[in-house]
Amino acid sequence: MQKLKALLNNIWQKDKKLSNVIIIFIVGVIVLIVGSLFLDGDKKYVKKEQQLPQNTKDQKNEIYETELEKKIENILSKIDDVGSVSVMVTLLSDSERIPAVDRRQNETVSEDRENGGGGRKTVQNDSEEKVILFNEQGGKQQALVLKEIKPKVKGVIVAAKGAKNPRIKADITLAVSTLCDIPVHKVQVFVKKD
């Protein structure tokens, strides 16, 4: 250890250029370490911003699920001998919006004829698509939506007091299958606790 210390002192005192290079190197390493700490923080911030639209989609789907559950509970509770009902709906996918699109197509045909009787025909097709935008009251531009496709239902669970009776259970299954446009094997009906 003493030899290393003596060697460093010797280099430090005799060769000023080398000592300056060592200092610059150490400062550079410190700048890189500190800079990488700040960059990692920025990346985390950007990732959180990018996840916001996904959270908004999840909230819209949850709202749709809740509304659908309430509608099913409402109609099932009106069926004779069903009693009180609780419903849980799971969705297969997210909702999909189909924007209005301005499509332009252009076809150009050119024919080249040669003196010998031969020739060639060239057809060029150009197409362009642009999403139609409109201005909202706040001045923000938004795509004009032609159609919004609601998410499909994956499955439904129903808990009903009247499900002890097999006829009522079958009626509930058939009603939910019809309402949600799903096969009966994706509807499960159970007896609800008191």
N, C-alpha and C positions, 0 to 999 in steps of 0.2 A: 504494500500500500504506500509505503514511504517512497519507493522508487517511482511509482506512478505520479505521486504528488510532486516529486522533484522534477520529473520529466515535463509535466504540465507547466510548472513555474519557469523552467528553462525555456520552453517554447514560447510562453507568454511574454517573457522579457526580451528574447532575442528576435523573434519574428513577429512584428506587429501586423503584417498583412495576413498571416495565417490566423492570428488571434481575432482579427476583424471578421474573417470568413466564418470562424467558429461562432462568434456572437451573432452574426446575421443568420446562420443556420439555426441556432437555438431560438431566435426571435421568430423565424419562419415557421418552425414546428409549433410554437405557442399560438401563432396566428391561425394555423390550420386547425388545431384542436378547438380553439375558441369559435372559429367560423363554423366548424361542423356541428357544434352544439346549437348554434343559432339556426343553421339550415334544417336540422332535424325538427326543431320547433316549428318552423315554417311549413314543413311537409305535413306534420300532424294537423296543422291549422287548415291546410288546403284539403286534406282528406275529409275533415269534418264538414267543410263547406260542400264538398261534392256529395256527401251522404244526405244532405238536407232534402233534395227532391225525392229520394227513396223513402224517407220518413214521411213525407207528405203523401206519397202513394199509399203507404201502409195505413195512414190515418184515414184516407178516403175509403180504402177497402174495409177497414174496421167499421166506419160509419155505415157503409152499405150492408155489411153483415148484420149489424145491430138493427137496422131498419127492416131487413128481410126477416130476421128472427121475430121482431115485434109483430110484423104482418102475419106471419105464420101462426104465432101464438094467438093472435086476435081471432083469426078465422077458425082455428081448431077449437078454441074455447066455446065457440058458438054451435059446434056439433053436439047433438044430443048425447048425454051420458059420458062425455069425455072428461069433464071436470076441469080443474086447474092444470095448466100446461106450462112447461119450460122447454125452450128450443135452443139448440146450438147448431149453427151453420158453418161449414168450412168451404172456402172458395178454392177453385183450381188455379186461377191465374189473376193477373191484374186487369183492370179495365183498359180498353184500347180506344184511342181517339184517331179517327180518320180525317185528315185535313183536306180542305179543298185545294186542288192543284190546277194550275194553268199549264196545259200541255201544248206545245207548238211542234209541229212536224213539218219538215221540208224535204221534198224529194227532187233531186236534179238528175235528169237523164241527158246524156250526151252521146252522140254517135259520130264515129270517125270512119270515113270511107276512103279507101285507097283506089288508085287507078286500075289496079288489076281485078277489081270486083270484090275484094275482101273488105272487111271492116270489123269494127268492134263497137260494142255498146257498153257504156259505163253508167251505172246507177249509184247515186250517192244519197244516203238518207241521213238527215240531221234531225235530232229531236232534243227538246229542252223542256224541263219541268221546273216550275217554281211554285212554292207554297204561297197561297194567297193570304196576305196579312191585312189586318184592319187596325185602326187606332182606337184605343179605349179612351175614356174620358180623361184619364191622367196623362195621356200622351204616350202611353206604353203600347207597343205593337204586339199583337197576339195573332196566332194562326186562326183562320176561319175553320171551324170544325163542322164537317158535314154529318158525321155520325159518331156516336160514342157507344161502343160495345161493352156492356156490363160484364163483369167476370162470371164465369160459369161456376155453378155449385158443384162441389166435390162430394159432399155428403152431409146428412142431417141426422141429428140425434134428438129424439123427443122423449120427454118424461111427462107422463100424464096419469092422473089418478084413475081414470077409467080404463087404463090399459090392461087391467086384470081380465077383462072380458075379451076373448079372442076376436069377436066380431068388431068391437071398438078398436082394437089394436090394428086389425086389417083395414078398417076405414081410415084411421090416422095415416097408416103407411101409404095407402092409395092416394089420399088427399095431398100429402107432402110430395109424393112422387109426381103427381100432376102439377102442383104449384111450381115446383123447381125444375121440372122437365128432366128428371133423373130416373134411372131404373130403381125398382123397389129394393133391390139388394143394397143400395146405397143409403137406405133409410132404416134406422134402428129405433124401435119404440120400446120404452121401458116403463115400469110402474113407478109413479112418483111417490116419495115418502110423504107421510102426513106432516 
